[in-house]
Amino acid sequence: MKTKSVNKERYKLCPNCGNFMSISEQDTYCYLCGVKMIDSCPSCNEPIIYPTSVFCPVCGKKLVALKNE
């Protein structure tokens, strides 16, 4: 029985506005708001593999500022 290999691409995420891009992109800063992009959770250092993440799936800490805070 063959098992499927899951290719989990890594992403950069803007902690301010939630914009994302592939880790292979050369940009360091978000082109929408100018904030420095992150490629891992600032709390537990888990790589970002879900581009629309608001919270880290490992430690539960917030990755993106919520608009109504």
Buried (B, 14 or more C-beta within 10 A) or exposed (E): EEEEEEEEEEBBBBBBBBBBBEBEEEEEEBEEEEBEBBEBBEEEEBEBBBBEBEBBEEEEEBBBEEEEE
